[in-house]
Amino acid sequence: MNRLVAEKALRDFLIEDIGERDASSVIFNDSDTGEAIVRAKAEGVVAGLQLFEWGYHLLDTSITVEPLKQDGDRVIAGEAIVRITGKVAPILSGERVFLNLVQRMSAIATLTRNCVDALGASTTRIVDTRKTTPGLRMFEKYAVRAGGGFNHRNGLYDAVMLKDNHIAAAGSITDAVRKVRSAHGHMMMVEVEVETEEQLVEAIAASPDVIMFDNQTPDTMKRWTQLVPPAIRTEASGGIDLKKLADYKNTGVDVISIGALTHSVSNLDMSMNLSVSQKEAIIQ
């Protein structure tokens, strides 16, 4: 994750929540200090813990953040994952924003790890999709990596994916690949989606970098991968989730893309508990 880009987003998230002031924390002053412990309330894989440090330093550079776990670690319910010390007011002001984000990222990392584990020793990779939350793509795709998965293209700009509508508008897979190859340099990857064996044969002849088998059964995918030359990578996609992964791990595809990694997770519940430092008595 790029810190500069992440901090820009975090600043916007804080502005959205705090606005011109934290009306609840005006009762505290700079002498009110304490220690907050973030704990997991469920078992899972944590991701995004550095955001506590980056985010709190936007609010107050004197706050100290100590990660007690590393991104990608499995945790159990009740386990402490981050310690935060400093002024009470900014700790409380940033609590909900940072918890919300890290909880979501940890849920994505957890589901990704479970998917990777479901494949066992298979060489097939688990990858994400563009079905991310607007504004959170960088964070969500990082969480996939923290969970042991890999990223598909980041957006429309860094790789070509010719789907059914592109192919229909271009007239054919052959024409779509030819036109897009002529429009881009040699560094641009081209992927083609196929839904029938006829399309597969045409796609192989067009020589894209990747062929995606869309909404096919495991048996069909296993047969199709044997038709594709080794120079062309293969991808399985369409309605595949954790429950179905065991059926797809021996199909021979190079990657399985799963939109559910980022669009269907429930946050990994966490809590932050603050203990306030005792003030020394003032002797008159």
C-alpha positions in Angstrom: 0.0 0.0 0.0 1.3 3.4 -0.9 1.4 5.5 2.2 1.0 8.9 0.5 -2.1 7.7 -1.4 -3.5 6.0 1.7 -3.0 9.1 3.8 -4.9 11.2 1.3 -7.8 8.8 1.5 -7.7 8.6 5.3 -7.7 12.4 5.5 -11.0 12.4 3.5 -12.5 9.7 5.7 -11.6 11.7 8.8 -13.1 14.9 7.4 -16.3 13.1 6.5 -16.7 11.8 10.1 -15.2 14.7 12.2 -16.3 17.7 10.1 -15.3 20.9 11.8 -14.9 19.3 15.2 -15.5 16.2 17.3 -18.4 17.5 19.5 -18.1 14.6 21.9 -14.4 15.0 22.6 -14.4 18.7 23.5 -14.6 17.7 27.2 -10.9 16.5 27.0 -7.8 18.6 26.9 -4.1 17.9 26.1 -3.4 16.7 29.6 -5.9 13.9 29.3 -3.9 10.9 28.1 -4.5 7.1 27.9 -3.9 3.8 26.3 -6.2 2.1 23.9 -6.1 -1.6 23.0 -7.7 -2.9 19.8 -8.9 -6.5 20.1 -10.4 -8.9 17.6 -13.8 -10.1 18.6 -13.8 -13.0 16.2 -11.3 -15.4 14.7 -9.8 -14.3 11.4 -6.8 -12.8 9.5 -5.9 -9.2 10.2 -5.0 -6.7 7.5 -4.4 -2.9 7.4 -2.9 -2.5 10.9 -0.5 0.2 9.7 -3.5 2.4 9.0 -3.8 3.0 12.7 -0.4 4.6 12.7 -0.8 6.5 9.5 -4.2 7.7 10.4 -3.5 8.7 14.0 -0.4 10.7 12.9 -2.7 12.8 10.7 -4.6 13.7 13.9 -1.7 14.0 16.3 1.9 13.1 15.6 2.6 12.5 19.3 0.3 9.4 19.4 2.2 6.2 19.6 0.9 3.1 17.7 2.3 -0.3 18.4 1.1 -3.2 16.3 0.9 -6.4 18.3 0.2 -8.5 15.2 1.3 -8.3 11.6 -0.9 -8.2 8.5 -1.7 -11.7 7.4 -1.6 -13.1 11.0 -4.4 -15.3 12.2 -6.0 -14.1 15.4 -8.6 -15.5 17.8 -11.4 -13.7 19.6 -10.2 -11.5 22.4 -6.7 -11.3 21.1 -5.0 -7.8 21.3 -3.8 -6.6 17.9 -2.8 -2.9 18.4 -1.8 -0.7 21.3 -2.3 3.1 21.0 -1.1 5.6 23.5 -1.5 9.4 23.6 -4.0 12.1 24.0 -7.6 10.9 24.6 -9.4 13.3 22.3 -7.6 12.4 19.0 -7.6 8.7 20.0 -11.4 8.8 20.3 -11.8 11.0 17.2 -10.1 8.4 14.9 -11.5 5.3 16.6 -14.5 4.6 14.3 -12.9 5.5 11.0 -9.9 3.3 11.5 -11.8 0.4 13.0 -14.3 0.4 10.2 -11.6 0.3 7.6 -9.4 -2.4 9.3 -12.4 -4.5 10.1 -13.4 -4.6 6.4 -9.9 -5.3 5.2 -9.5 -8.1 7.8 -12.7 -9.7 6.6 -11.4 -9.7 3.0 -8.1 -11.1 4.2 -9.9 -13.8 6.1 -12.1 -14.9 3.2 -9.1 -14.8 0.9 -7.0 -17.0 3.2 -9.9 -19.5 3.6 -10.1 -19.7 -0.3 -6.4 -20.2 -0.6 -6.5 -22.9 2.0 -9.4 -24.6 0.2 -7.2 -25.0 -2.9 -4.6 -26.9 -0.8 -1.5 -27.7 -2.7 -3.0 -26.6 -6.1 -0.8 -24.2 -8.1 -4.0 -22.3 -9.1 -4.0 -18.8 -7.7 -6.9 -17.0 -6.1 -7.4 -13.4 -7.5 -9.8 -10.6 -6.9 -11.9 -8.6 -9.4 -12.9 -5.0 -9.9 -16.0 -5.6 -7.8 -14.7 -3.4 -5.0 -16.2 -0.6 -2.9 -15.8 2.8 -4.7 -13.0 4.7 -2.9 -11.7 1.6 -1.2 -10.1 -0.4 -4.0 -6.5 0.1 -2.9 -7.3 -1.0 0.6 -9.4 -3.9 -0.5 -6.9 -5.2 -3.0 -4.1 -4.9 -0.4 -6.3 -7.0 2.0 -6.5 -9.7 -0.7 -2.7 -9.8 -0.9 -2.5 -9.9 2.9 -4.8 -13.0 2.9 -2.5 -14.8 0.5 -4.3 -14.0 -2.8 -3.3 -12.0 -5.8 -4.7 -9.0 -7.6 -6.4 -9.0 -11.0 -6.1 -5.7 -12.9 -6.4 -2.6 -10.8 -8.7 -0.8 -13.2 -9.6 -0.3 -16.8 -6.3 1.4 -17.5 -3.7 -1.3 -16.7 -4.9 -4.4 -18.7 -7.5 -5.2 -21.4 -10.4 -7.5 -20.7 -12.6 -8.2 -23.7 -16.0 -9.3 -22.3 -19.2 -10.3 -24.1 -20.3 -6.7 -24.8 -16.9 -5.7 -26.2 -16.9 -8.7 -28.5 -20.4 -8.2 -29.7 -19.7 -4.5 -30.4 -16.5 -5.3 -32.2 -18.1 -8.0 -34.3 -16.0 -11.0 -33.2 -13.2 -12.1 -30.8 -10.8 -12.0 -33.7 -11.6 -8.4 -34.6 -11.7 -7.3 -30.9 -8.2 -8.7 -30.2 -6.7 -7.3 -33.5 -8.1 -3.8 -32.8 -7.0 -3.7 -29.2 -3.5 -5.0 -30.1 -3.1 -2.3 -32.7 -4.2 0.4 -30.2 -1.7 -0.5 -27.4 2.0 -1.2 -27.0 3.5 -4.6 -26.4 3.3 -4.2 -22.6 -0.5 -4.3 -22.4 -1.9 -7.6 -21.4 -5.1 -8.8 -23.2 -7.6 -11.1 -21.8 -10.7 -12.6 -23.6 -13.8 -14.0 -22.0 -15.4 -17.0 -23.6 -18.7 -18.8 -23.0 -18.7 -21.5 -25.6 -16.2 -23.9 -27.1 -16.6 -22.2 -30.5 -15.5 -18.9 -28.8 -12.6 -20.8 -27.2 -11.3 -22.0 -30.5 -11.5 -18.5 -32.0 -9.9 -17.0 -28.9 -6.9 -19.4 -29.1 -6.4 -18.5 -32.7 -6.4 -14.8 -31.8 -3.6 -15.4 -29.2 -4.5 -13.2 -26.3 -2.4 -13.4 -23.1 -5.3 -14.8 -21.0 -8.5 -16.6 -21.7 -11.3 -16.5 -19.1 -13.8 -19.4 -18.9 -17.0 -17.7 -17.8 -19.6 -19.6 -15.9 -18.5 -23.1 -16.9 -18.6 -26.4 -14.9 -15.4 -27.8 -13.5 -15.6 -30.7 -16.0 -15.8 -28.3 -18.9 -13.0 -26.2 -17.6 -10.8 -29.2 -17.1 -11.4 -30.2 -20.8 -10.9 -26.7 -22.1 -7.6 -26.1 -20.3 -6.2 -29.1 -22.3 -7.0 -27.2 -25.5 -5.2 -24.0 -24.6 -1.5 -23.7 -25.5 0.8 -23.2 -22.5 1.7 -19.7 -23.7 -1.9 -18.5 -22.9 -2.9 -18.4 -19.3 -6.4 -19.5 -18.2 -8.8 -18.0 -15.7 -12.0 -19.4 -14.2 -14.7 -17.0 -13.2 -18.4 -16.7 -12.6 -20.2 -17.6 -9.4 -17.3 -19.4 -7.8 -17.2 -19.1 -4.0 -15.6 -20.8 -1.0 -18.1 -23.6 -0.9 -17.4 -24.5 -4.6 -13.7 -24.1 -4.7 -12.9 -27.8 -3.9 -14.6 -28.7 -7.2 -12.4 -26.3 -9.2 -9.0 -26.9 -7.7 -8.1 -29.7 -10.1 -9.3 -28.1 -13.3 -5.9 -27.0 -14.4 -6.7 -23.3 -14.7 -4.0 -20.8 -13.7 -6.2 -18.5 -11.7 -9.7 -18.4 -10.2 -11.2 -14.9 -9.8 -13.7 -14.4 -7.1 -15.7 -11.2 -6.8 -17.1 -12.3 -3.4 -13.7 -11.6 -1.9 -14.5 -7.9 -1.9 -18.2 -7.5 -2.5 -19.8 -10.1 -0.1 -17.8 -10.0 3.2 -19.0 -9.1 6.7 -16.6 -7.1 8.7 -14.4 -8.9 11.1 -15.6 -7.5 14.4 -13.1 -5.5 16.5 -13.3 -3.3 19.6 -11.1 -0.5 21.0 -11.0 -0.2 24.8 -9.5 3.0 26.3 -7.9 3.3 29.8 -7.2 6.8 31.0 -4.0 7.7 32.7 -4.4 8.8 36.3 -3.6 12.5 36.9 -1.1 13.3 39.6 -2.6 15.1 42.6 -1.5 18.8 42.7 0.0 19.6 46.1 -0.8 23.2 47.2 
